[in-house]
């Protein structure tokens, strides 16, 4: 699976449904693939929420009456440097 966005993820899921109805894969295999697809969807939702938060922070930081806030880049920080 090489889904890169919601459109390709949806295409993958419709392929799974088609293969299941044609009897090419078992119900258990279809369930396992659906679980993996759901995890991919969770990551897409996370990215959308993160983008929304970054936009809100930008608006917040443009107001001179508010303290400037920064979002820590947890994904680019090594786990052993969590105090940074």
N, CA, C and O atoms as a CHARMM CRD file, in Angstrom:
* protein
*
  336
    1    1 UNK  N      0.84100  -1.17800   0.00000 PROA 1      0.00000
    2    1 UNK  CA     0.00000   0.00000   0.00000 PROA 1      0.00000
    3    1 UNK  C      0.88100   1.23400   0.00000 PROA 1      0.00000
    4    1 UNK  O      1.80500   1.35200   0.80500 PROA 1      0.00000
    5    2 UNK  N      0.59000   2.14700  -0.90300 PROA 2      0.00000
    6    2 UNK  CA     1.36300   3.37600  -0.97800 PROA 2      0.00000
    7    2 UNK  C      0.44600   4.59300  -0.94200 PROA 2      0.00000
    8    2 UNK  O      0.62300   5.53600  -1.71400 PROA 2      0.00000
    9    3 UNK  N     -0.52300   4.56700  -0.05100 PROA 3      0.00000
   10    3 UNK  CA    -1.45600   5.69100   0.05400 PROA 3      0.00000
   11    3 UNK  C     -0.71500   6.94600   0.48700 PROA 3      0.00000
   12    3 UNK  O      0.10800   6.90500   1.40100 PROA 3      0.00000
   13    4 UNK  N     -1.00700   8.05600  -0.17000 PROA 4      0.00000
   14    4 UNK  CA    -0.33300   9.31200   0.14300 PROA 4      0.00000
   15    4 UNK  C     -1.30700  10.38100   0.60000 PROA 4      0.00000
   16    4 UNK  O     -0.90200  11.39700   1.16400 PROA 4      0.00000
   17    5 UNK  N     -2.57900  10.15500   0.36200 PROA 5      0.00000
   18    5 UNK  CA    -3.58200  11.13700   0.74500 PROA 5      0.00000
   19    5 UNK  C     -4.91900  10.42400   0.91100 PROA 5      0.00000
   20    5 UNK  O     -4.99600   9.20500   0.75500 PROA 5      0.00000
   21    6 UNK  N     -5.96000  11.17000   1.22300 PROA 6      0.00000
   22    6 UNK  CA    -7.25500  10.54700   1.47200 PROA 6      0.00000
   23    6 UNK  C     -7.82800   9.90600   0.21000 PROA 6      0.00000
   24    6 UNK  O     -8.51800   8.89000   0.29400 PROA 6      0.00000
   25    7 UNK  N     -7.55300  10.48000  -0.94100 PROA 7      0.00000
   26    7 UNK  CA    -8.07300   9.90300  -2.18200 PROA 7      0.00000
   27    7 UNK  C     -7.46800   8.51900  -2.42500 PROA 7      0.00000
   28    7 UNK  O     -8.19600   7.58100  -2.75000 PROA 7      0.00000
   29    8 UNK  N     -6.16300   8.37900  -2.27600 PROA 8      0.00000
   30    8 UNK  CA    -5.53900   7.07100  -2.49700 PROA 8      0.00000
   31    8 UNK  C     -5.90700   6.08600  -1.38500 PROA 8      0.00000
   32    8 UNK  O     -5.99900   4.88400  -1.63400 PROA 8      0.00000
   33    9 UNK  N     -6.11600   6.58100  -0.16800 PROA 9      0.00000
   34    9 UNK  CA    -6.56000   5.71300   0.91600 PROA 9      0.00000
   35    9 UNK  C     -7.95900   5.19000   0.62700 PROA 9      0.00000
   36    9 UNK  O     -8.24100   4.01300   0.85200 PROA 9      0.00000
   37   10 UNK  N     -8.83600   6.05800   0.12800 PROA 10     0.00000
   38   10 UNK  CA   -10.18600   5.63700  -0.23300 PROA 10     0.00000
   39   10 UNK  C    -10.14200   4.60900  -1.36900 PROA 10     0.00000
   40   10 UNK  O    -10.89100   3.63200  -1.35100 PROA 10     0.00000
   41   11 UNK  N     -9.27700   4.82400  -2.34000 PROA 11     0.00000
   42   11 UNK  CA    -9.12600   3.87200  -3.43900 PROA 11     0.00000
   43   11 UNK  C     -8.68700   2.50200  -2.89900 PROA 11     0.00000
   44   11 UNK  O     -9.20300   1.46900  -3.32500 PROA 11     0.00000
   45   12 UNK  N     -7.74900   2.50300  -1.97700 PROA 12     0.00000
   46   12 UNK  CA    -7.28600   1.25100  -1.36800 PROA 12     0.00000
   47   12 UNK  C     -8.44900   0.53700  -0.68500 PROA 12     0.00000
   48   12 UNK  O     -8.61100  -0.67300  -0.84600 PROA 12     0.00000
   49   13 UNK  N     -9.25600   1.27100   0.07400 PROA 13     0.00000
   50   13 UNK  CA   -10.37400   0.65700   0.79800 PROA 13     0.00000
   51   13 UNK  C    -11.42800   0.10200  -0.15100 PROA 13     0.00000
   52   13 UNK  O    -11.98700  -0.96300   0.10700 PROA 13     0.00000
   53   14 UNK  N    -11.70300   0.79800  -1.22900 PROA 14     0.00000
   54   14 UNK  CA   -12.67800   0.27400  -2.18700 PROA 14     0.00000
   55   14 UNK  C    -12.13600  -0.97600  -2.87300 PROA 14     0.00000
   56   14 UNK  O    -12.90300  -1.88400  -3.19500 PROA 14     0.00000
   57   15 UNK  N    -10.82500  -1.03400  -3.10100 PROA 15     0.00000
   58   15 UNK  CA   -10.21200  -2.25000  -3.65400 PROA 15     0.00000
   59   15 UNK  C    -10.37300  -3.42200  -2.68700 PROA 15     0.00000
   60   15 UNK  O    -10.67500  -4.53800  -3.11000 PROA 15     0.00000
   61   16 UNK  N    -10.17300  -3.17600  -1.39800 PROA 16     0.00000
   62   16 UNK  CA   -10.33500  -4.22400  -0.39300 PROA 16     0.00000
   63   16 UNK  C    -11.78100  -4.71400  -0.39000 PROA 16     0.00000
   64   16 UNK  O    -12.03300  -5.91900  -0.35700 PROA 16     0.00000
   65   17 UNK  N    -12.73100  -3.77800  -0.42400 PROA 17     0.00000
   66   17 UNK  CA   -14.14300  -4.17200  -0.44300 PROA 17     0.00000
   67   17 UNK  C    -14.46700  -4.99600  -1.68500 PROA 17     0.00000
   68   17 UNK  O    -15.19200  -5.98800  -1.60500 PROA 17     0.00000
   69   18 UNK  N    -13.93700  -4.58900  -2.81800 PROA 18     0.00000
   70   18 UNK  CA   -14.17600  -5.31900  -4.06100 PROA 18     0.00000
   71   18 UNK  C    -13.57000  -6.71900  -3.99800 PROA 18     0.00000
   72   18 UNK  O    -14.21200  -7.69700  -4.38100 PROA 18     0.00000
   73   19 UNK  N    -12.33100  -6.81100  -3.51200 PROA 19     0.00000
   74   19 UNK  CA   -11.67400  -8.11600  -3.40600 PROA 19     0.00000
   75   19 UNK  C    -12.40500  -9.02700  -2.41900 PROA 19     0.00000
   76   19 UNK  O    -12.48200 -10.23900  -2.62400 PROA 19     0.00000
   77   20 UNK  N    -12.94400  -8.43100  -1.34000 PROA 20     0.00000
   78   20 UNK  CA   -13.69200  -9.21900  -0.36200 PROA 20     0.00000
   79   20 UNK  C    -14.98500  -9.74000  -0.98400 PROA 20     0.00000
   80   20 UNK  O    -15.31100 -10.91700  -0.82600 PROA 20     0.00000
   81   21 UNK  N    -15.71600  -8.89500  -1.67800 PROA 21     0.00000
   82   21 UNK  CA   -16.98100  -9.34000  -2.27300 PROA 21     0.00000
   83   21 UNK  C    -16.76100 -10.33700  -3.40100 PROA 21     0.00000
   84   21 UNK  O    -17.63600 -11.15800  -3.67300 PROA 21     0.00000
   85   22 UNK  N    -15.60600 -10.28100  -4.06300 PROA 22     0.00000
   86   22 UNK  CA   -15.28600 -11.25600  -5.10900 PROA 22     0.00000
   87   22 UNK  C    -14.70200 -12.54500  -4.54700 PROA 22     0.00000
   88   22 UNK  O    -14.43900 -13.48300  -5.29900 PROA 22     0.00000
   89   23 UNK  N    -14.49600 -12.60300  -3.23600 PROA 23     0.00000
   90   23 UNK  CA   -13.96700 -13.79900  -2.59700 PROA 23     0.00000
   91   23 UNK  C    -12.47200 -13.98300  -2.77100 PROA 23     0.00000
   92   23 UNK  O    -11.95500 -15.07900  -2.55200 PROA 23     0.00000
   93   24 UNK  N    -11.76100 -12.91500  -3.16700 PROA 24     0.00000
   94   24 UNK  CA   -10.31000 -13.01200  -3.36800 PROA 24     0.00000
   95   24 UNK  C     -9.53600 -12.97700  -2.05600 PROA 24     0.00000
   96   24 UNK  O     -8.42200 -13.49300  -1.97200 PROA 24     0.00000
   97   25 UNK  N    -10.12700 -12.36900  -1.03800 PROA 25     0.00000
   98   25 UNK  CA    -9.49200 -12.31100   0.28000 PROA 25     0.00000
   99   25 UNK  C    -10.51100 -12.71900   1.33300 PROA 25     0.00000
  100   25 UNK  O    -11.71800 -12.65000   1.10100 PROA 25     0.00000
  101   26 UNK  N    -10.02100 -13.14100   2.48600 PROA 26     0.00000
  102   26 UNK  CA   -10.90900 -13.56000   3.57500 PROA 26     0.00000
  103   26 UNK  C    -11.38100 -12.34500   4.37500 PROA 26     0.00000
  104   26 UNK  O    -10.82900 -11.25100   4.26300 PROA 26     0.00000
  105   27 UNK  N    -12.41000 -12.56800   5.17800 PROA 27     0.00000
  106   27 UNK  CA   -12.92200 -11.51000   6.05000 PROA 27     0.00000
  107   27 UNK  C    -11.83100 -11.06100   7.02500 PROA 27     0.00000
  108   27 UNK  O    -11.69800  -9.86800   7.29700 PROA 27     0.00000
  109   28 UNK  N    -11.06300 -11.99600   7.54400 PROA 28     0.00000
  110   28 UNK  CA    -9.99600 -11.66800   8.49500 PROA 28     0.00000
  111   28 UNK  C     -8.93400 -10.78300   7.83700 PROA 28     0.00000
  112   28 UNK  O     -8.45100  -9.82500   8.44000 PROA 28     0.00000
  113   29 UNK  N     -8.58200 -11.11400   6.59900 PROA 29     0.00000
  114   29 UNK  CA    -7.58600 -10.29800   5.88400 PROA 29     0.00000
  115   29 UNK  C     -8.13700  -8.90000   5.60900 PROA 29     0.00000
  116   29 UNK  O     -7.41800  -7.90800   5.73100 PROA 29     0.00000
  117   30 UNK  N     -9.40400  -8.82700   5.24200 PROA 30     0.00000
  118   30 UNK  CA   -10.02500  -7.52000   5.00000 PROA 30     0.00000
  119   30 UNK  C    -10.07000  -6.69700   6.28900 PROA 30     0.00000
  120   30 UNK  O     -9.83700  -5.48800   6.26300 PROA 30     0.00000
  121   31 UNK  N    -10.37200  -7.35600   7.42100 PROA 31     0.00000
  122   31 UNK  CA   -10.38300  -6.65200   8.70800 PROA 31     0.00000
  123   31 UNK  C     -9.00200  -6.11700   9.05300 PROA 31     0.00000
  124   31 UNK  O     -8.86600  -4.98100   9.50500 PROA 31     0.00000
  125   32 UNK  N     -7.98000  -6.93600   8.83800 PROA 32     0.00000
  126   32 UNK  CA    -6.60800  -6.50900   9.14200 PROA 32     0.00000
  127   32 UNK  C     -6.22100  -5.31400   8.27500 PROA 32     0.00000
  128   32 UNK  O     -5.60000  -4.37000   8.76200 PROA 32     0.00000
  129   33 UNK  N     -6.58200  -5.35000   7.00300 PROA 33     0.00000
  130   33 UNK  CA    -6.26200  -4.22700   6.12200 PROA 33     0.00000
  131   33 UNK  C     -7.05200  -2.97900   6.50400 PROA 33     0.00000
  132   33 UNK  O     -6.54300  -1.86400   6.39000 PROA 33     0.00000
  133   34 UNK  N     -8.28000  -3.16000   6.95200 PROA 34     0.00000
  134   34 UNK  CA    -9.09000  -2.02200   7.38600 PROA 34     0.00000
  135   34 UNK  C     -8.51000  -1.36900   8.63800 PROA 34     0.00000
  136   34 UNK  O     -8.55700  -0.14700   8.78300 PROA 34     0.00000
  137   35 UNK  N     -7.96700  -2.17700   9.53200 PROA 35     0.00000
  138   35 UNK  CA    -7.34200  -1.63600  10.74600 PROA 35     0.00000
  139   35 UNK  C     -6.11700  -0.80000  10.38500 PROA 35     0.00000
  140   35 UNK  O     -5.91200   0.28500  10.92800 PROA 35     0.00000
  141   36 UNK  N     -5.31300  -1.31300   9.46900 PROA 36     0.00000
  142   36 UNK  CA    -4.13300  -0.55800   9.02600 PROA 36     0.00000
  143   36 UNK  C     -4.55600   0.73100   8.33500 PROA 36     0.00000
  144   36 UNK  O     -3.94900   1.78000   8.55200 PROA 36     0.00000
  145   37 UNK  N     -5.58800   0.66200   7.50900 PROA 37     0.00000
  146   37 UNK  CA    -6.08500   1.86100   6.82700 PROA 37     0.00000
  147   37 UNK  C     -6.60800   2.88100   7.83200 PROA 37     0.00000
  148   37 UNK  O     -6.43100   4.08400   7.64200 PROA 37     0.00000
  149   38 UNK  N     -7.25000   2.41200   8.90000 PROA 38     0.00000
  150   38 UNK  CA    -7.73100   3.32800   9.93000 PROA 38     0.00000
  151   38 UNK  C     -6.57200   4.04600  10.62000 PROA 38     0.00000
  152   38 UNK  O     -6.67300   5.23300  10.93100 PROA 38     0.00000
  153   39 UNK  N     -5.48800   3.33900  10.85500 PROA 39     0.00000
  154   39 UNK  CA    -4.31400   3.97300  11.44800 PROA 39     0.00000
  155   39 UNK  C     -3.73100   5.03300  10.51500 PROA 39     0.00000
  156   39 UNK  O     -3.30100   6.09400  10.96700 PROA 39     0.00000
  157   40 UNK  N     -3.71600   4.74400   9.21800 PROA 40     0.00000
  158   40 UNK  CA    -3.25400   5.73900   8.24600 PROA 40     0.00000
  159   40 UNK  C     -4.16800   6.95300   8.26300 PROA 40     0.00000
  160   40 UNK  O     -3.70300   8.09000   8.18100 PROA 40     0.00000
  161   41 UNK  N     -5.46800   6.71300   8.37000 PROA 41     0.00000
  162   41 UNK  CA    -6.42300   7.81500   8.45000 PROA 41     0.00000
  163   41 UNK  C     -6.20700   8.64100   9.71400 PROA 41     0.00000
  164   41 UNK  O     -6.33900   9.86500   9.68700 PROA 41     0.00000
  165   42 UNK  N     -5.87700   7.98200  10.81500 PROA 42     0.00000
  166   42 UNK  CA    -5.59400   8.70900  12.06100 PROA 42     0.00000
  167   42 UNK  C     -4.40100   9.65100  11.87700 PROA 42     0.00000
  168   42 UNK  O     -4.40300  10.76700  12.39700 PROA 42     0.00000
  169   43 UNK  N     -3.39500   9.20500  11.14500 PROA 43     0.00000
  170   43 UNK  CA    -2.22900  10.05600  10.89200 PROA 43     0.00000
  171   43 UNK  C     -2.61800  11.25100  10.03300 PROA 43     0.00000
  172   43 UNK  O     -2.16300  12.36800  10.28000 PROA 43     0.00000
  173   44 UNK  N     -3.46000  11.02300   9.02100 PROA 44     0.00000
  174   44 UNK  CA    -3.93100  12.13600   8.18800 PROA 44     0.00000
  175   44 UNK  C     -4.70900  13.15800   9.03100 PROA 44     0.00000
  176   44 UNK  O     -4.53100  14.36600   8.87400 PROA 44     0.00000
  177   45 UNK  N     -5.57900  12.65400   9.93600 PROA 45     0.00000
  178   45 UNK  CA    -6.33100  13.55900  10.81300 PROA 45     0.00000
  179   45 UNK  C     -5.39600  14.33700  11.73100 PROA 45     0.00000
  180   45 UNK  O     -5.60800  15.52300  11.98500 PROA 45     0.00000
  181   46 UNK  N     -4.35800  13.66000  12.22700 PROA 46     0.00000
  182   46 UNK  CA    -3.36800  14.32200  13.08200 PROA 46     0.00000
  183   46 UNK  C     -2.70100  15.46500  12.32300 PROA 46     0.00000
  184   46 UNK  O     -2.53700  16.55700  12.86600 PROA 46     0.00000
  185   47 UNK  N     -2.31900  15.22300  11.07800 PROA 47     0.00000
  186   47 UNK  CA    -1.65900  16.26000  10.27700 PROA 47     0.00000
  187   47 UNK  C     -2.58400  17.44800  10.02900 PROA 47     0.00000
  188   47 UNK  O     -2.14600  18.59700  10.07400 PROA 47     0.00000
  189   48 UNK  N     -3.86600  17.17200   9.76700 PROA 48     0.00000
  190   48 UNK  CA    -4.83000  18.26200   9.57100 PROA 48     0.00000
  191   48 UNK  C     -5.00400  19.08000  10.85100 PROA 48     0.00000
  192   48 UNK  O     -5.05500  20.30900  10.80600 PROA 48     0.00000
  193   49 UNK  N     -5.09500  18.39800  11.98000 PROA 49     0.00000
  194   49 UNK  CA    -5.24000  19.09400  13.26600 PROA 49     0.00000
  195   49 UNK  C     -3.99400  19.92600  13.57800 PROA 49     0.00000
  196   49 UNK  O     -4.09800  21.04000  14.09100 PROA 49     0.00000
  197   50 UNK  N     -2.83200  19.38400  13.26900 PROA 50     0.00000
  198   50 UNK  CA    -1.57900  20.10800  13.49900 PROA 50     0.00000
  199   50 UNK  C     -1.50500  21.36300  12.62800 PROA 50     0.00000
  200   50 UNK  O     -1.08100  22.42000  13.09700 PROA 50     0.00000
  201   51 UNK  N     -1.91300  21.25000  11.36600 PROA 51     0.00000
  202   51 UNK  CA    -1.92200  22.41100  10.46900 PROA 51     0.00000
  203   51 UNK  C     -2.89300  23.47300  10.97800 PROA 51     0.00000
  204   51 UNK  O     -2.58900  24.66500  10.93100 PROA 51     0.00000
  205   52 UNK  N     -4.07100  23.04100  11.47000 PROA 52     0.00000
  206   52 UNK  CA    -5.04900  23.98700  12.01000 PROA 52     0.00000
  207   52 UNK  C     -4.48500  24.71300  13.23400 PROA 52     0.00000
  208   52 UNK  O     -4.66300  25.92100  13.38800 PROA 52     0.00000
  209   53 UNK  N     -3.81100  23.96800  14.08900 PROA 53     0.00000
  210   53 UNK  CA    -3.21100  24.56200  15.28300 PROA 53     0.00000
  211   53 UNK  C     -2.11600  25.56000  14.91300 PROA 53     0.00000
  212   53 UNK  O     -2.01800  26.62300  15.52600 PROA 53     0.00000
  213   54 UNK  N     -1.29700  25.23400  13.92400 PROA 54     0.00000
  214   54 UNK  CA    -0.24800  26.15900  13.49000 PROA 54     0.00000
  215   54 UNK  C     -0.84400  27.45800  12.96000 PROA 54     0.00000
  216   54 UNK  O     -0.30000  28.53500  13.20400 PROA 54     0.00000
  217   55 UNK  N     -1.95800  27.36300  12.23800 PROA 55     0.00000
  218   55 UNK  CA    -2.62400  28.57900  11.74700 PROA 55     0.00000
  219   55 UNK  C     -3.16300  29.40900  12.91300 PROA 55     0.00000
  220   55 UNK  O     -3.04500  30.63400  12.91600 PROA 55     0.00000
  221   56 UNK  N     -3.75200  28.74000  13.89500 PROA 56     0.00000
  222   56 UNK  CA    -4.26200  29.46000  15.06500 PROA 56     0.00000
  223   56 UNK  C     -3.12500  30.11400  15.84500 PROA 56     0.00000
  224   56 UNK  O     -3.27500  31.23500  16.33000 PROA 56     0.00000
  225   57 UNK  N     -1.99900  29.43100  15.97100 PROA 57     0.00000
  226   57 UNK  CA    -0.85000  30.02200  16.65400 PROA 57     0.00000
  227   57 UNK  C     -0.33400  31.24300  15.91000 PROA 57     0.00000
  228   57 UNK  O      0.05500  32.23100  16.53100 PROA 57     0.00000
  229   58 UNK  N     -0.32900  31.18100  14.59000 PROA 58     0.00000
  230   58 UNK  CA     0.11700  32.31700  13.79200 PROA 58     0.00000
  231   58 UNK  C     -0.78400  33.52500  14.02800 PROA 58     0.00000
  232   58 UNK  O     -0.29400  34.64400  14.17900 PROA 58     0.00000
  233   59 UNK  N     -2.08200  33.30900  14.06100 PROA 59     0.00000
  234   59 UNK  CA    -3.02900  34.39400  14.33500 PROA 59     0.00000
  235   59 UNK  C     -2.82300  34.92900  15.74800 PROA 59     0.00000
  236   59 UNK  O     -2.80400  36.14100  15.95900 PROA 59     0.00000
  237   60 UNK  N     -2.66900  34.03100  16.71100 PROA 60     0.00000
  238   60 UNK  CA    -2.43400  34.42800  18.10200 PROA 60     0.00000
  239   60 UNK  C     -1.16600  35.27200  18.21200 PROA 60     0.00000
  240   60 UNK  O     -1.15900  36.30600  18.88000 PROA 60     0.00000
  241   61 UNK  N     -0.10000  34.83100  17.55800 PROA 61     0.00000
  242   61 UNK  CA     1.19300  35.51300  17.68000 PROA 61     0.00000
  243   61 UNK  C      1.22600  36.85600  16.96300 PROA 61     0.00000
  244   61 UNK  O      2.11600  37.66400  17.22700 PROA 61     0.00000
  245   62 UNK  N      0.28600  37.11600  16.06800 PROA 62     0.00000
  246   62 UNK  CA     0.22200  38.41500  15.40100 PROA 62     0.00000
  247   62 UNK  C     -0.36100  39.48700  16.31900 PROA 62     0.00000
  248   62 UNK  O     -0.15400  40.67800  16.08400 PROA 62     0.00000
  249   63 UNK  N     -1.07800  39.08400  17.34700 PROA 63     0.00000
  250   63 UNK  CA    -1.67000  40.03000  18.28500 PROA 63     0.00000
  251   63 UNK  C     -0.61100  40.45500  19.29800 PROA 63     0.00000
  252   63 UNK  O     -0.05900  39.62100  20.01600 PROA 63     0.00000
  253   64 UNK  N     -0.33600  41.73900  19.35000 PROA 64     0.00000
  254   64 UNK  CA     0.70900  42.26900  20.22500 PROA 64     0.00000
  255   64 UNK  C      0.35100  42.17600  21.71000 PROA 64     0.00000
  256   64 UNK  O      1.23400  42.27300  22.56200 PROA 64     0.00000
  257   65 UNK  N     -0.92800  41.99100  22.02700 PROA 65     0.00000
  258   65 UNK  CA    -1.35300  41.93500  23.42400 PROA 65     0.00000
  259   65 UNK  C     -1.15000  40.55500  24.05700 PROA 65     0.00000
  260   65 UNK  O     -1.28300  40.40100  25.27100 PROA 65     0.00000
  261   66 UNK  N     -0.83300  39.56900  23.24700 PROA 66     0.00000
  262   66 UNK  CA    -0.66700  38.20700  23.75200 PROA 66     0.00000
  263   66 UNK  C      0.80200  37.81700  23.78600 PROA 66     0.00000
  264   66 UNK  O      1.60600  38.27500  22.97300 PROA 66     0.00000
  265   67 UNK  N      1.12900  36.96800  24.73600 PROA 67     0.00000
  266   67 UNK  CA     2.47900  36.41300  24.78000 PROA 67     0.00000
  267   67 UNK  C      2.66600  35.48100  23.58700 PROA 67     0.00000
  268   67 UNK  O      1.77400  34.69700  23.26200 PROA 67     0.00000
  269   68 UNK  N      3.81400  35.56600  22.94300 PROA 68     0.00000
  270   68 UNK  CA     4.10100  34.73500  21.77000 PROA 68     0.00000
  271   68 UNK  C      4.22800  33.27100  22.19000 PROA 68     0.00000
  272   68 UNK  O      4.94100  32.94900  23.14000 PROA 68     0.00000
  273   69 UNK  N      3.53800  32.39800  21.48100 PROA 69     0.00000
  274   69 UNK  CA     3.56500  30.97100  21.76400 PROA 69     0.00000
  275   69 UNK  C      4.24600  30.23900  20.62300 PROA 69     0.00000
  276   69 UNK  O      4.12200  30.61800  19.45800 PROA 69     0.00000
  277   70 UNK  N      4.96200  29.19200  20.97200 PROA 70     0.00000
  278   70 UNK  CA     5.64700  28.35600  19.97400 PROA 70     0.00000
  279   70 UNK  C      5.18400  26.91800  20.15900 PROA 70     0.00000
  280   70 UNK  O      4.92500  26.48600  21.28300 PROA 70     0.00000
  281   71 UNK  N      5.08000  26.19000  19.08100 PROA 71     0.00000
  282   71 UNK  CA     4.77600  24.77400  19.13500 PROA 71     0.00000
  283   71 UNK  C      6.09100  24.00600  19.05500 PROA 71     0.00000
  284   71 UNK  O      6.83400  24.13000  18.08200 PROA 71     0.00000
  285   72 UNK  N      6.36900  23.21600  20.08200 PROA 72     0.00000
  286   72 UNK  CA     7.60700  22.44600  20.10000 PROA 72     0.00000
  287   72 UNK  C      7.55600  21.38400  19.01300 PROA 72     0.00000
  288   72 UNK  O      6.55300  20.68400  18.86800 PROA 72     0.00000
  289   73 UNK  N      8.62100  21.26400  18.25900 PROA 73     0.00000
  290   73 UNK  CA     8.70300  20.27800  17.18300 PROA 73     0.00000
  291   73 UNK  C      9.12000  18.94200  17.78400 PROA 73     0.00000
  292   73 UNK  O     10.29900  18.59100  17.76400 PROA 73     0.00000
  293   74 UNK  N      8.16900  18.21000  18.30900 PROA 74     0.00000
  294   74 UNK  CA     8.45600  16.93900  18.97200 PROA 74     0.00000
  295   74 UNK  C      8.95300  15.88300  17.99200 PROA 74     0.00000
  296   74 UNK  O      9.74100  15.01400  18.36400 PROA 74     0.00000
  297   75 UNK  N      8.50200  15.95200  16.75300 PROA 75     0.00000
  298   75 UNK  CA     8.87400  14.92400  15.78700 PROA 75     0.00000
  299   75 UNK  C     10.31000  15.06500  15.30700 PROA 75     0.00000
  300   75 UNK  O     10.90700  14.08600  14.85800 PROA 75     0.00000
  301   76 UNK  N     10.86600  16.24300  15.39000 PROA 76     0.00000
  302   76 UNK  CA    12.24200  16.42400  14.93600 PROA 76     0.00000
  303   76 UNK  C     13.23600  16.38400  16.09800 PROA 76     0.00000
  304   76 UNK  O     14.44600  16.45700  15.88300 PROA 76     0.00000
  305   77 UNK  N     12.73100  16.27000  17.32300 PROA 77     0.00000
  306   77 UNK  CA    13.58500  16.23100  18.50500 PROA 77     0.00000
  307   77 UNK  C     13.83100  14.78600  18.90000 PROA 77     0.00000
  308   77 UNK  O     12.90900  13.97100  18.92300 PROA 77     0.00000
  309   78 UNK  N     15.07000  14.47900  19.20800 PROA 78     0.00000
  310   78 UNK  CA    15.39200  13.12800  19.66000 PROA 78     0.00000
  311   78 UNK  C     14.71900  12.87100  20.99500 PROA 78     0.00000
  312   78 UNK  O     14.52600  13.79700  21.78300 PROA 78     0.00000
  313   79 UNK  N     14.36100  11.62100  21.25800 PROA 79     0.00000
  314   79 UNK  CA    13.66200  11.29800  22.49700 PROA 79     0.00000
  315   79 UNK  C     14.52800  11.54800  23.72200 PROA 79     0.00000
  316   79 UNK  O     14.00100  11.82000  24.80100 PROA 79     0.00000
  317   80 UNK  N     15.84000  11.46200  23.57800 PROA 80     0.00000
  318   80 UNK  CA    16.70400  11.67800  24.73500 PROA 80     0.00000
  319   80 UNK  C     16.89700  13.15400  25.04600 PROA 80     0.00000
  320   80 UNK  O     17.57300  13.49200  26.01800 PROA 80     0.00000
  321   81 UNK  N     16.31900  14.04200  24.24200 PROA 81     0.00000
  322   81 UNK  CA    16.45600  15.47800  24.47500 PROA 81     0.00000
  323   81 UNK  C     15.07900  16.09500  24.74100 PROA 81     0.00000
  324   81 UNK  O     14.77500  17.17100  24.22600 PROA 81     0.00000
  325   82 UNK  N     14.25600  15.42900  25.53300 PROA 82     0.00000
  326   82 UNK  CA    12.90000  15.91400  25.77000 PROA 82     0.00000
  327   82 UNK  C     12.86700  17.15000  26.65000 PROA 82     0.00000
  328   82 UNK  O     11.85000  17.84400  26.68500 PROA 82     0.00000
  329   83 UNK  N     13.93500  17.44500  27.35500 PROA 83     0.00000
  330   83 UNK  CA    13.93900  18.63000  28.20300 PROA 83     0.00000
  331   83 UNK  C     14.32500  19.88700  27.42200 PROA 83     0.00000
  332   83 UNK  O     14.36100  20.97500  27.99800 PROA 83     0.00000
  333   84 UNK  N     14.60900  19.76400  26.14300 PROA 84     0.00000
  334   84 UNK  CA    15.00300  20.90900  25.32100 PROA 84     0.00000
  335   84 UNK  C     13.79900  21.54100  24.70200 PROA 84     0.00000
  336   84 UNK  O     13.92400  22.52500  23.97200 PROA 84     0.00000
